[in-house]
Amino acid sequence: MTNWQADLDALVQETMALTKSVRVERPILRAVVEPNRMLALSLKNSERDQIRQRVANFKAHQERFAREREDYAASLLERMRGQ
């Protein structure tokens, strides 16, 4: 009957040692970024200028997403290497 108690005690000791060795990292705080709102299209600008503006806004938005993806991947790799 004491065999299972000894196994249980050993398991508890092993679990306690494991929990003490685990390093807890605080979550990365992300800045809240307001999305770029589309400017009201002016009738004074030509259609070509309006298209250029919309393409530029789209490109900037996609570049921001790419940077965020790269930052997340780099932080994930850094955490994996750290453990």
BADRENPA-860722 format. One record per residue (C-alpha): residue number from 1; x, y, z; residue in three letters. Coordinates in Angstrom, 1 decimal, always signed. Layout:
<site><num>NUM</num><xx>X</xx><yy>Y</yy><zz>Z</zz><residu>ala</residu></site>
...
# end
This chain:
<site><num>1</num><xx>+0.0</xx><yy>+0.0</yy><zz>+0.0</zz><residu>met</residu></site>
<site><num>2</num><xx>+2.9</xx><yy>+2.4</yy><zz>+0.6</zz><residu>thr</residu></site>
<site><num>3</num><xx>+4.2</xx><yy>+1.8</yy><zz>-2.9</zz><residu>asn</residu></site>
<site><num>4</num><xx>+1.5</xx><yy>+4.0</yy><zz>-4.5</zz><residu>trp</residu></site>
<site><num>5</num><xx>+2.1</xx><yy>+6.6</yy><zz>-1.8</zz><residu>gln</residu></site>
<site><num>6</num><xx>+5.8</xx><yy>+6.7</yy><zz>-2.6</zz><residu>ala</residu></site>
<site><num>7</num><xx>+5.0</xx><yy>+7.0</yy><zz>-6.3</zz><residu>asp</residu></site>
<site><num>8</num><xx>+2.6</xx><yy>+9.8</yy><zz>-5.6</zz><residu>leu</residu></site>
<site><num>9</num><xx>+5.1</xx><yy>+11.7</yy><zz>-3.4</zz><residu>asp</residu></site>
<site><num>10</num><xx>+7.8</xx><yy>+11.3</yy><zz>-6.1</zz><residu>ala</residu></site>
<site><num>11</num><xx>+5.4</xx><yy>+12.6</yy><zz>-8.8</zz><residu>leu</residu></site>
<site><num>12</num><xx>+4.5</xx><yy>+15.6</yy><zz>-6.6</zz><residu>val</residu></site>
<site><num>13</num><xx>+8.2</xx><yy>+16.3</yy><zz>-6.0</zz><residu>gln</residu></site>
<site><num>14</num><xx>+9.0</xx><yy>+16.0</yy><zz>-9.8</zz><residu>glu</residu></site>
<site><num>15</num><xx>+6.0</xx><yy>+18.3</yy><zz>-10.6</zz><residu>thr</residu></site>
<site><num>16</num><xx>+7.2</xx><yy>+20.9</yy><zz>-8.1</zz><residu>met</residu></site>
<site><num>17</num><xx>+10.7</xx><yy>+20.9</yy><zz>-9.5</zz><residu>ala</residu></site>
<site><num>18</num><xx>+9.3</xx><yy>+21.2</yy><zz>-13.0</zz><residu>leu</residu></site>
<site><num>19</num><xx>+7.1</xx><yy>+24.2</yy><zz>-12.1</zz><residu>thr</residu></site>
<site><num>20</num><xx>+10.0</xx><yy>+26.0</yy><zz>-10.4</zz><residu>lys</residu></site>
<site><num>21</num><xx>+12.2</xx><yy>+25.5</yy><zz>-13.5</zz><residu>ser</residu></site>
<site><num>22</num><xx>+9.6</xx><yy>+26.9</yy><zz>-16.0</zz><residu>val</residu></site>
<site><num>23</num><xx>+10.2</xx><yy>+30.6</yy><zz>-16.8</zz><residu>arg</residu></site>
<site><num>24</num><xx>+7.1</xx><yy>+32.6</yy><zz>-17.3</zz><residu>val</residu></site>
<site><num>25</num><xx>+7.3</xx><yy>+35.5</yy><zz>-19.8</zz><residu>glu</residu></site>
<site><num>26</num><xx>+5.0</xx><yy>+38.4</yy><zz>-19.8</zz><residu>arg</residu></site>
<site><num>27</num><xx>+3.0</xx><yy>+38.8</yy><zz>-22.9</zz><residu>pro</residu></site>
<site><num>28</num><xx>+4.2</xx><yy>+41.3</yy><zz>-25.4</zz><residu>ile</residu></site>
<site><num>29</num><xx>+2.1</xx><yy>+44.5</yy><zz>-25.3</zz><residu>leu</residu></site>
<site><num>30</num><xx>+1.0</xx><yy>+45.6</yy><zz>-28.7</zz><residu>arg</residu></site>
<site><num>31</num><xx>+0.2</xx><yy>+49.2</yy><zz>-29.5</zz><residu>ala</residu></site>
<site><num>32</num><xx>-3.3</xx><yy>+49.8</yy><zz>-30.7</zz><residu>val</residu></site>
<site><num>33</num><xx>-3.0</xx><yy>+51.4</yy><zz>-34.1</zz><residu>val</residu></site>
<site><num>34</num><xx>-5.9</xx><yy>+53.2</yy><zz>-35.6</zz><residu>glu</residu></site>
<site><num>35</num><xx>-6.5</xx><yy>+52.2</yy><zz>-39.2</zz><residu>pro</residu></site>
<site><num>36</num><xx>-6.0</xx><yy>+54.7</yy><zz>-41.9</zz><residu>asn</residu></site>
<site><num>37</num><xx>-9.3</xx><yy>+56.1</yy><zz>-42.7</zz><residu>arg</residu></site>
<site><num>38</num><xx>-10.0</xx><yy>+56.8</yy><zz>-46.4</zz><residu>met</residu></site>
<site><num>39</num><xx>-10.1</xx><yy>+60.4</yy><zz>-47.1</zz><residu>leu</residu></site>
<site><num>40</num><xx>-13.2</xx><yy>+61.8</yy><zz>-48.7</zz><residu>ala</residu></site>
<site><num>41</num><xx>-12.6</xx><yy>+61.7</yy><zz>-52.4</zz><residu>leu</residu></site>
<site><num>42</num><xx>-12.5</xx><yy>+65.2</yy><zz>-53.8</zz><residu>ser</residu></site>
<site><num>43</num><xx>-14.2</xx><yy>+66.0</yy><zz>-57.1</zz><residu>leu</residu></site>
<site><num>44</num><xx>-11.3</xx><yy>+68.3</yy><zz>-57.9</zz><residu>lys</residu></site>
<site><num>45</num><xx>-8.8</xx><yy>+65.5</yy><zz>-58.2</zz><residu>asn</residu></site>
<site><num>46</num><xx>-8.7</xx><yy>+63.4</yy><zz>-61.3</zz><residu>ser</residu></site>
<site><num>47</num><xx>-9.7</xx><yy>+59.8</yy><zz>-61.2</zz><residu>glu</residu></site>
<site><num>48</num><xx>-6.1</xx><yy>+58.8</yy><zz>-61.8</zz><residu>arg</residu></site>
<site><num>49</num><xx>-5.0</xx><yy>+60.8</yy><zz>-58.7</zz><residu>asp</residu></site>
<site><num>50</num><xx>-7.7</xx><yy>+59.1</yy><zz>-56.6</zz><residu>gln</residu></site>
<site><num>51</num><xx>-6.6</xx><yy>+55.7</yy><zz>-57.8</zz><residu>ile</residu></site>
<site><num>52</num><xx>-2.9</xx><yy>+56.5</yy><zz>-57.0</zz><residu>arg</residu></site>
<site><num>53</num><xx>-4.0</xx><yy>+57.5</yy><zz>-53.4</zz><residu>gln</residu></site>
<site><num>54</num><xx>-6.0</xx><yy>+54.4</yy><zz>-52.9</zz><residu>arg</residu></site>
<site><num>55</num><xx>-3.1</xx><yy>+52.2</yy><zz>-54.2</zz><residu>val</residu></site>
<site><num>56</num><xx>-0.7</xx><yy>+54.0</yy><zz>-51.9</zz><residu>ala</residu></site>
<site><num>57</num><xx>-3.0</xx><yy>+53.5</yy><zz>-48.9</zz><residu>asn</residu></site>
<site><num>58</num><xx>-3.4</xx><yy>+49.8</yy><zz>-49.7</zz><residu>phe</residu></site>
<site><num>59</num><xx>+0.4</xx><yy>+49.3</yy><zz>-50.1</zz><residu>lys</residu></site>
<site><num>60</num><xx>+1.1</xx><yy>+51.0</yy><zz>-46.8</zz><residu>ala</residu></site>
<site><num>61</num><xx>-1.5</xx><yy>+48.8</yy><zz>-45.1</zz><residu>his</residu></site>
<site><num>62</num><xx>+0.0</xx><yy>+45.6</yy><zz>-46.6</zz><residu>gln</residu></site>
<site><num>63</num><xx>+3.5</xx><yy>+46.7</yy><zz>-45.6</zz><residu>glu</residu></site>
<site><num>64</num><xx>+2.3</xx><yy>+47.3</yy><zz>-42.0</zz><residu>arg</residu></site>
<site><num>65</num><xx>+0.8</xx><yy>+43.7</yy><zz>-41.9</zz><residu>phe</residu></site>
<site><num>66</num><xx>+4.1</xx><yy>+42.3</yy><zz>-43.3</zz><residu>ala</residu></site>
<site><num>67</num><xx>+6.1</xx><yy>+44.1</yy><zz>-40.6</zz><residu>arg</residu></site>
<site><num>68</num><xx>+3.7</xx><yy>+42.8</yy><zz>-37.9</zz><residu>glu</residu></site>
<site><num>69</num><xx>+4.0</xx><yy>+39.3</yy><zz>-39.2</zz><residu>arg</residu></site>
<site><num>70</num><xx>+7.8</xx><yy>+39.5</yy><zz>-39.2</zz><residu>glu</residu></site>
<site><num>71</num><xx>+7.9</xx><yy>+40.9</yy><zz>-35.7</zz><residu>asp</residu></site>
<site><num>72</num><xx>+5.6</xx><yy>+38.2</yy><zz>-34.4</zz><residu>tyr</residu></site>
<site><num>73</num><xx>+7.7</xx><yy>+35.4</yy><zz>-36.1</zz><residu>ala</residu></site>
<site><num>74</num><xx>+10.9</xx><yy>+36.9</yy><zz>-34.8</zz><residu>ala</residu></site>
<site><num>75</num><xx>+9.5</xx><yy>+37.1</yy><zz>-31.2</zz><residu>ser</residu></site>
<site><num>76</num><xx>+8.2</xx><yy>+33.5</yy><zz>-31.5</zz><residu>leu</residu></site>
<site><num>77</num><xx>+11.6</xx><yy>+32.2</yy><zz>-32.7</zz><residu>leu</residu></site>
<site><num>78</num><xx>+13.3</xx><yy>+34.1</yy><zz>-29.9</zz><residu>glu</residu></site>
<site><num>79</num><xx>+11.0</xx><yy>+32.6</yy><zz>-27.3</zz><residu>arg</residu></site>
<site><num>80</num><xx>+11.5</xx><yy>+29.1</yy><zz>-28.7</zz><residu>met</residu></site>
<site><num>81</num><xx>+15.3</xx><yy>+29.5</yy><zz>-28.7</zz><residu>arg</residu></site>
<site><num>82</num><xx>+15.2</xx><yy>+30.9</yy><zz>-25.1</zz><residu>gly</residu></site>
<site><num>83</num><xx>+13.5</xx><yy>+27.8</yy><zz>-23.7</zz><residu>gln</residu></site>
# end
